[in-house]
Amino acid sequence: MVAASVAMLAYVQQTLTAQVGDEAQLRARELADRPASIADGTSIDVSGAKEEFVQVLADGRVVASSTNVAGMPALASMRPGEEVVVDAVPFTDGPFVVHAVDAATPRGSRTVVVGLNIDDVIEARHVVTVALLIGVPVLLALVAALTWWLVGRTLRPVEDVRLEVERISSRELHRRVPVPAVDDEVSRLASTMNRMLERLERGQRRQRRFVSDASHELRSPVASIRQHAEVARQHPEGTDVAELAEVVLAEDERLQHLVEDLLLLARLDEHAEPAGVEVDLDDIVMMEAERLRAGTSAIVDMHEVGAGRVIGDRANLTRLVRNLMDNAARYAKARISVGLAELDGHVTLSVQDDGPGIPKEERDRAFERFVRLDDARSRGTGGAGVGLAIVREVAAAHGASVTATESALGGLRVDVRLPSADRTGR
């Protein structure tokens, strides 16, 4: 505002001075157009005005002048067309704007010099200066006060959000920050923070449920081993060492598989990027099918398996295929069908069985952790309930989608759709 005020003062003075200069030029031109009025020795009447003087010059000598500067030497030595400001004139105080024009007279070429007083310009500049000296500080104070009030009012919701966030702890993630009614940046910030708190709350609930379920699942094999060990210690005479060893090894194997599954889920929860290597998914499918055939009496149909190359972690993709096939084998009555096809930049793996299937309303829930849907999927038959959860997490880590539908064989069909290696540009 100070810079604008200085510029305004300069503009006012320049504009008003230019206007006076234009008037002086016009007055000089009028006199030059009337040679008789500026003849040598003529006393030019300016009606005694102190704000104007006229001098007619010939080779720098005054040959005619207005009455108020009669007998004075040239007040400004100028060439025709020039315009200057004379700071002082003997007959009056204050500066003059002086303009010179060329005039033709019977006695030869003359220079008509007309000066107009610019005291009014100085007075106008003074008035504007005083007004700015008074008005700018007042205006600055008003703007500062208004800005302070507006910024305070605008940032008050931010302070409310800050205070609420300060109160939120890990045990109070259910709390939410206040969202202003006005749809602005602060409102969007508060909404974003609330969505973040919702994600944190869901993650915390998921973590607590995971720890609880994992503890429950780990307790079962440990309790079984402890039970058989205590019986053997109390009744050594009735203990069959081979039978005890078989029970302990079976429970230990179950415990080992469960721990491995839990560690894999923990790693997948960290959202680590899968290894970016090219994997022949059809090789994994064929290998797991051979393993499955050796451990089940069901028919494993592989007629629809084609080539499929993807980018990802081979170990995790092997676990995904194995879990799908083991899940199908666990519930299949007599037949398992596996398909692999590459189409439209995606590789689709499908595994289906002729077992009892899963009701449509329960299919999404089947991919949650530690979920057993019915008696047929008990701990003894259905495992710990993390197999399909691992499938979903591995698929998500590879940018794939998983869908469960009714199988053409009458049971469950699970499709995993992964980006192909060609689509990822590898």
N, C-alpha and C positions, 0 to 999 in steps of 0.2 A: 504493500500500500504506500510506503514511503517512496519507493521508486516510481510508482504510478503518479504520485503527487508531484514529484519533481518533473516528470515528463509532462504532466498536465500544465504546470506553470510555464515550462519552456514553450509548449504548444500555444498557450494563450498569448504569451508575449509575441511569439513569432507571427501568429495569425493577425493580431491587432496591428502590429507594426507593418505587416505586409499590406493591410487595408489602408493605413495612413500613407504608405508609399505609393499605392495605386492612386489615391486622391492627389498626391503631389505631382505624380506623372500626368494625371488628367489635367490638373491646373496648368502645368507647364506647357502641355500640348495646346490648350486653349489660347494661351498667350502667344505661342509660336505661330499659331494660325492667324493672328492679327498683328502683322508687322508694325502697324502704326502705333499700337499700344506699347511697343517696346523700343521705339526709336531712340537713338542716342540722346542722352540728356533728359529723357522723359522720367517724370516721377510717377511711378505706378502706384495707384491707390489701392490699398488693402483695407480701407476703412478703419485704420488704426488698430487692427487686430494684432494681438501679441502672439498669436499662435501661428502666424504665417509671415514669411518674408520672400521677396523676389529680387534677384539680381540678374542683370544681363551682362554677359562677359564677351569681350573681344580680345583674343590673344591673352587671356588671363587678367585683363583690366576691366573694371566695372564701368560700363558706359551708360547704364540705366539701372534704377533700383526702386524698390518700394520705399515709401516715406519713412518707415520705422528703421530702415538700415541705410538711410541716405548718408553719403560721405564715408561709409565704412568700406574697407578693402574687401576683396573677395573672401567670403566666409568659408568657401569650400572650393578647392581647385579640382575641377572634374571635367571629364570628357562627356560628350553627349551619350545618353543611354546608361550612364552610371547612376548608382544610388548608394548613398552613405548615410551614416548616422553621426551628426555633429553633437558632441556632448554639451557644449555651452555656446550660447549666442550672447553678445554683449548687451543687447537691449532687454533680455529677459533670462530667467533661469530655466533650466531643463533642457533635455536633448531634443534635437530636431531630426526628422527624416528628410534628407535633401535629395532631390532628383533633378537631373539635367537632361535637356532635349536640345536638338539642333534646330535653329530657326534661320530662315532666309529673309534678309531685309534689303532695302535699296542700297545700303552702304556695305553690304557683304554678309557673310555668315556670322551668326551670333549663337552664343550658348545661353539658353534660358535656364536659370537655376531657381527652383522653388523649394522652400523648406517649410514643413508643417511640424508643429510642436506635438510631441507624443507624451505629454504629461498625463493625459487620460489613460494612455496605455500603462504607464507606470502605476497610476492610481488603481486601475483595474487589477494589475498584477498584485499590488499590495492587498487589495480586498480579498482576492482569491487566496493569497498566502495566509492571511489572518484566518480566513474561513477554514483552510486546510489544517492550520496549526491547532485550531479548536476542534474541528470536526473529525480529523483522522484519529487522535487519541480516543475521543468518545466512541467513534465507530469501532476502533480496535477493541475497546473495552466491551462494547456490546457484542461484537463478534466473538470475543474470547468467552464471555459469559454464555452466549448462546451455544457455542461449540462445546463448552464444558458441560452444559446441561444436556445437549443432544447426545454427546458421546457417553456421558454417564447413564443416560436413559437407555442408549443402545447397548451398552456393555453390562447393564444391570443383570440381564438374563445370563450373561457369561459368568458373572460372579455367583449367581444362584446355582448354575451348573457346577462351578468349581467347588462351592461349599458342599453340594450333594455328593460329588465325587470324593471329596475329602472324608465324608462319613462312611462311604462304602468300603467294606472290607471283604475278605474271602468268604466270610460267613453271611454276608448280606448282599450277595449278588442279585437277589430278587428286587432290590431297589432300583429305581429309575430316576434319571435326571428330569427336571421340568422342561417341557417343550413350549416355547412361546407361541402364542396364537398367531402371530404374524409370520407369514411364510417368507423368511429371509435366510441369510447365511447362518445366523445364530440358531434359528429353528432347525435348519438342516444339520448343523453340527450336533445339536442335542439329539435329534433323531438318529444320527449315525452312532453316537455314543450309546444310545439305548439299544440299538441293534448289536453293537459290540458287547454290551453287558448281557444281552440275551444269548449270544454265542458263548460267552464265558460261562454263563449259568448252565447252558446245555452241556458244555464240555465238562464242567465240574460234576454235574449230575451223572454224566456218562462215566466219568472217571471213578466216582464213588461206587456206582453200580458195578463197574468192571472189577474194582478191588473186592467188593462184596461177593460177586459171583465167582471170581477166581479163587478167593479164600474158601468158599463153599466147595468148589470142585476139587481143590487141592486137599481139603480135609478128608474127603471120602477115601482115596487110595491110602493115605497115611493112616487113617483109622483102621482100614482093613488089614494093613500090614501089622499094625500094633496089636490088633485083636488076635491074629493067628500066632504072633510071637508070644503073647501072654499065655495063650492056651498051651502052646508047646512047652513053655517054661513050667507051668503048673502041672501039666500032665505029660511029662516026657515019655512015660511008658506007652502012652497011646498015640504018640506023634510019629507020623510017617515023614521022614526027612525029605524024601523026594516030592511028596505032595505039598509040604510046606514050601519047599524051594520053588515049586511050580506056581503056587499062589503068590509068593513074594515077587517072583520075576514078572508075572502077569501084571500085578499092581504097579510094579516099578516101571514096566514098559508103558502102562497107561499114564503114570505120573510123568514120565519123560516126554511122551507125546503132548500131554497137556501143557507142560512147561514150555516146550518148543513152540506150540501154538500161541501161548501167551506172549512169549518174547517176539514172535513175528508180528503179532497185533500191535505190540508196543512200538516196534520199529516203524510199522506202517502208520501209526498215529503221529509219528514225528514228521510225516509228509516228506520224507526224503525222496529225492528224485531217483527213479530206477536207473540202473546202469544202462547207458546208451549203446548197447551192442545189438547186432542183428541176430535174430533167433529164428530158426526153422521150427515153427510151432507144430508142423506136421510130424517132425521127428519126435518131439516130445509126446504127441498124441499116440503115435505108434508104439513108443517105448512103454508108456503107461498102460496101453491096451494089452500088451503082452504080459505085463505084471498082473493086470486085473484077471486075465484069462487063467493065470496060474493059481489064483486064489478064490475063484468063484465058479459055480456050476452053471451060471447064466450064460446065454449066448451073447457074445460081444460083437455086434455088427459094425464093420468098419468100411462098408462099401462106398460111403459118401465122403470119404476123407481125401481131400486134394491138397495141393501145395499151399502154404501160407507162411509168409515171412513178416515178422514184426520187429520192432525195436523195443528192447526192455531188458529186464533182469531174468536170466534163464532159470535161476533157482526158484524165484517167486512164481514165474509162469508155470514151472513144473509143479509147484505146490497147488496152483490154481487148477490145473488139469487133473491132478491126482485127487484133490478134494471133490471135484465134480464127479469123477468116475467112482470113487469110493462111496459117495452119497447115493449114486444110482445103484451101485451093487448092493448096498445095505438094504434097500427097499424093493429091488426088482424081484419079480416072481420067476421069470425065465428068460427075459430078453433085455439087452441094453443096446442102444444105438448111438453111435458117435459120428458126428459130421463136422467137416472143416471145409470152408469155401472162401475164396477171395473175390469180392465184387465191389465195384464203385469205391475203390480206395480203402476198403475195410476187410478184415479177416474175421469171419464169424465162426465161432466154435459152438456146437450144440451137442448136448448130452441129454438123452431121454431114456426113460425106463417104463416098464409096464406094471409098476407097483401101485400103491394106494393113492399116490398123488397128494397134492395139497389144495385145500379149498381156495378159491380165488381171493377171498377176503383176508386170507392168512399168508399169501405168498410173499408180500413185502416184509412181513414180520419174520418170516423164516430166515432172512438174511441178517437179523440182529444177533448180537452175541448172547450165548448161553440160553438160547430159546429152544424149547422142545414143545412141539405143537400138540401132541396127543400121546396116548399110552403106547402107541406103536413106535414112537420115537423117544423111548425112555433112555435113561443113562446106559443101560445095558445094551440097547440096540442102537441108539442114536448118538452115542458118544457124548462129548461135553457141550455140544451145541455151538461150536465155533467154526465148523468146517465151511459152511456157506458164508459166514461172516468174513472169513479169510478170503474167500473168492471175491466178495464184493470189494474189500479193501485193496486187494492186489489189482483188481480191474480198475478201480478208481485211480490208483497210483500210475497206471499205464494209459490213462485217458480213455478207458473203455467203459461200456455200459453193460449192465447185466439185467436180463429180464427172465421171469419165470412164467411159463404158460402150461396149459394142459398138453400132454404128449399125445401124438398120434397112436402110441401104443397103449394109451389109457392111464399112464402115470404122470410124472412130472417131466417137463422139458425146460432146461436152462440154456439160454443163449448168451454168449459173451461176444461182444462186437468191439474189436480192437482196430486201431489205425494200422494200415499195412506199412511195410518198410518203404515201399515206393512212394506213398503219400507223404511220409515224413522227410523225403528227400535224401535218405541215406544211401 
